[in-house]
Amino acid sequence: MASQPFDHDVWKRRVSNTCAGALVVFALLHILCLAAASGHAAVSHMIALVVPVAAAIPLMARFEAHWLARRDASGFRGAAALLWVAAVVVPFLWSGLYRLIG
């Protein structure tokens, strides 16, 4: 089976959609988990909400830049799966840590 030619536009869209989707899921789960962990809106709650999302944005940008610079897709599926696992698991871990500390 012959491999298909590398289409950079499709590749760029795929990487960007993966990063954007994971960031949205991360932010939404993070908001829901922290809202469940804390029944009130305090300054510590807002800080606990903003810090991980602010940290995730540059990480997503680095992930996207790394994969856009490559000319092959080898390893992307595994990296994207790891990204999605982190996007789903980290909000639960962070809210558990917030509940433990606060």
C-alpha positions in Angstrom: 0.0 0.0 0.0 1.5 3.3 -1.1 1.8 6.0 1.5 -0.1 9.2 0.8 1.7 12.5 0.2 2.2 14.7 3.2 -0.4 17.5 3.2 0.9 20.3 5.5 -2.5 22.1 5.6 -4.4 19.0 6.8 -1.6 18.2 9.2 -1.7 21.8 10.6 -5.5 21.6 11.1 -5.2 18.2 12.8 -2.6 19.3 15.3 -4.4 22.6 16.0 -7.7 20.9 16.5 -6.2 18.4 18.8 -4.6 21.1 20.9 -7.7 23.3 21.0 -10.0 20.4 21.8 -7.8 19.2 24.7 -7.5 22.7 26.1 -11.2 23.2 26.0 -11.9 19.9 27.7 -9.2 20.6 30.3 -10.6 24.0 31.1 -14.2 22.8 31.3 -13.4 19.8 33.5 -11.1 22.0 35.6 -14.0 24.5 36.2 -16.5 21.7 37.0 -14.1 19.9 39.4 -13.2 23.0 41.3 -16.8 24.1 41.5 -17.7 20.8 43.0 -14.7 20.9 45.4 -15.4 24.3 46.7 -18.9 25.5 47.3 -17.9 29.2 47.5 -16.1 31.7 45.4 -13.0 32.8 47.3 -9.7 34.4 46.1 -8.0 31.0 46.6 -10.6 29.4 44.4 -10.0 31.9 41.6 -6.3 31.4 41.9 -6.7 27.6 41.8 -8.8 28.1 38.7 -6.6 30.4 36.8 -3.1 29.0 37.5 -3.4 25.6 35.8 -5.2 27.0 32.8 -2.6 29.7 32.4 0.1 27.1 32.7 -1.7 24.8 30.1 -1.8 27.4 27.4 1.9 27.7 26.8 2.3 24.0 27.1 -0.3 23.5 24.3 1.5 26.1 22.2 4.8 24.2 22.6 3.1 20.9 21.8 1.5 22.5 18.7 4.8 24.1 17.6 6.7 20.9 18.0 4.4 18.9 15.9 3.9 21.5 13.2 7.7 21.7 12.8 7.9 18.0 12.0 7.4 16.7 8.5 6.1 13.3 9.6 3.3 12.0 11.7 5.2 9.2 13.4 4.5 9.3 17.1 1.8 11.9 16.9 -1.0 9.5 17.8 0.7 8.4 21.0 1.5 12.0 21.9 -2.1 13.1 21.2 -3.4 10.3 23.4 -1.1 11.3 26.2 -2.3 14.9 25.8 -5.9 13.8 26.0 -5.3 11.7 29.1 -3.6 14.6 30.8 -6.5 16.9 29.8 -8.9 14.6 31.5 -6.9 13.5 34.5 -5.1 16.7 35.6 -8.3 18.6 36.6 -9.4 15.8 38.9 -5.9 15.6 40.5 -5.8 19.4 40.9 -9.2 19.6 42.5 -8.3 16.8 44.8 -5.1 18.6 45.8 -7.1 21.9 46.3 -9.6 20.1 48.5 -6.8 18.5 50.5 -5.0 21.8 51.1 -8.1 24.0 51.5 
